[in-house]
Amino acid sequence: MSQKVSLGSRSINAGAPKPAEGSAFRHGPEFASTFHLSGDVNPDSYQYGRFGQPTWAALEEGLTDLEGGDTVIFPSGMSAAAAVLTSLTSPGDTILLPSDGYAPVRYYTEQYLVKFGVNLKTIATKDVESFDFKGIDLALLETPSNPMLDTFDIQKAADKIHSQGGLLAIDNTTLTFLGQQPLSLGADISISADTKAVNGHSDVLFGHVSSKDQAVSDKIRDWRKFSGNIPGPMETWLVHRSLSTLDIRLERMCNNAVLLAHELEKHPKVKSVRYPGLESDPSHQIAKQQQQHFGFIISFELENKASADKFLEACELVYVATSFGGVHSMAERRARWGTDDIPEGVVRFSVGCERADDLIADVITALDNL
Ligand SMILES: Cc1ncc(COP(=O)(O)O)c(C=O)c1O
């Protein structure tokens, strides 16, 4: 597809079969554990289901176009992150992770890599700007961070780590490739938990890793093949189907989020709001500079645990659940997990595709009644 056509328009047909008279617009999922294969092994043929198969190839082709780098799909966001952390490091290497990012990425590194001689350093996302990256072989960072939405300049971080010979991976889950392009901004690797907005219907776990560096993506693909962390064809097809509506879903979700964040900022029961789309937010300038939208996640603080729980119970349109990026709004009192260093009253709110006036009325009524 011509690079002049916007990513949003390209996402509608990304990875779809070329039009041919009488053929279907889309392929269905192809279920196969193995493929007919006689004689010497043909490297251009499908061979065995764990090595590669047509439903994966179609989605990977689409995501490769949208990410701007060779893409390898995974059965979850965590398996995508584990692939990067495990296949690109050796004993003695040092990994840098956010202290305020998605906690299981740290837990995986601590439990399965540190015991084999990999060193782990952590940094708060807001301190990445002033960090020199000395001695870091691989940094896997988030911007905006989840759940508190701090940001940093990806290009600056990439320049610094490259001058030290390291690699920069960005977990781009909170924005997706339609909201931020880590590879164009100088990162070596873009990671996504497609469980969230890319699939967007809260019915599939999925992930992917993209890189412009063929040596990197070859290692990632080998890790998938030899560890057996492979997605099923049905899930792959569902994610591919969802890709066609990602742009329009994000447009509604992010527009709703801007409107809701402004209402929350004015409400007397709300102690503070974090949303990169608010002019007052510490992440606003960087978000404006490197993002195509401000995202659909808002984190705001209510008085205490009881008021946050009461608020969540009172909302009619908002599901209480621990995820984000769905067509439906969902929220949770994030401190209930004990994994993030945040106040008890913080609500992480993932704004959905409901009509803005309905959603705002629902949220404001619940706040008014606290
Ligand atoms: C930023 C981020 N990265 C990675 C993951 C892991 O994704 P999954 O749950 O699909 O393994 C999550 C899940 O919440 C996440 O929020």
The ligand as an SDF file (V2000), in Angstrom:
LIG
                    3D

 16 16  0  0  0  0  0  0  0  0999 V2000
    1.2430   -2.1480   29.1470 C   0  0  0  0  0  0  0  0  0  0  0  0
    1.0090   -3.6250   29.1300 C   0  0  0  0  0  0  0  0  0  0  0  0
    1.9110   -4.4250   28.5670 N   0  0  0  0  0  0  0  0  0  0  0  0
    1.7380   -5.7680   28.5200 C   0  0  0  0  0  0  0  0  0  0  0  0
    0.6210   -6.3550   29.0750 C   0  0  0  0  0  0  0  0  0  0  0  0
    0.4790   -7.8570   29.0370 C   0  0  0  0  0  0  0  0  0  0  0  0
   -0.5070   -8.2450   28.1310 O   0  0  0  0  0  0  0  0  0  0  0  0
   -1.2850   -9.6540   28.2600 P   0  0  0  0  0  0  0  0  0  0  0  0
   -2.2210   -9.5410   29.3990 O   0  0  0  0  0  0  0  0  0  0  0  0
   -1.9260   -9.8220   26.9290 O   0  0  0  0  0  0  0  0  0  0  0  0
   -0.2470  -10.7100   28.5060 O   0  0  0  0  0  0  0  0  0  0  0  0
   -0.3530   -5.5660   29.6730 C   0  0  0  0  0  0  0  0  0  0  0  0
   -1.5580   -6.1760   30.2720 C   0  0  0  0  0  0  0  0  0  0  0  0
   -2.2870   -5.5360   31.0080 O   0  0  0  0  0  0  0  0  0  0  0  0
   -0.1490   -4.1640   29.7190 C   0  0  0  0  0  0  0  0  0  0  0  0
   -1.0410   -3.3570   30.3050 O   0  0  0  0  0  0  0  0  0  0  0  0
  1  2  1  0
  2  3  1  0
  2 15  2  0
  3  4  2  0
  4  5  1  0
  5  6  1  0
  5 12  2  0
  6  7  1  0
  7  8  1  0
  8  9  2  0
  8 10  1  0
  8 11  1  0
 12 13  1  0
 12 15  1  0
 13 14  2  0
 15 16  1  0
M  END
$$$$
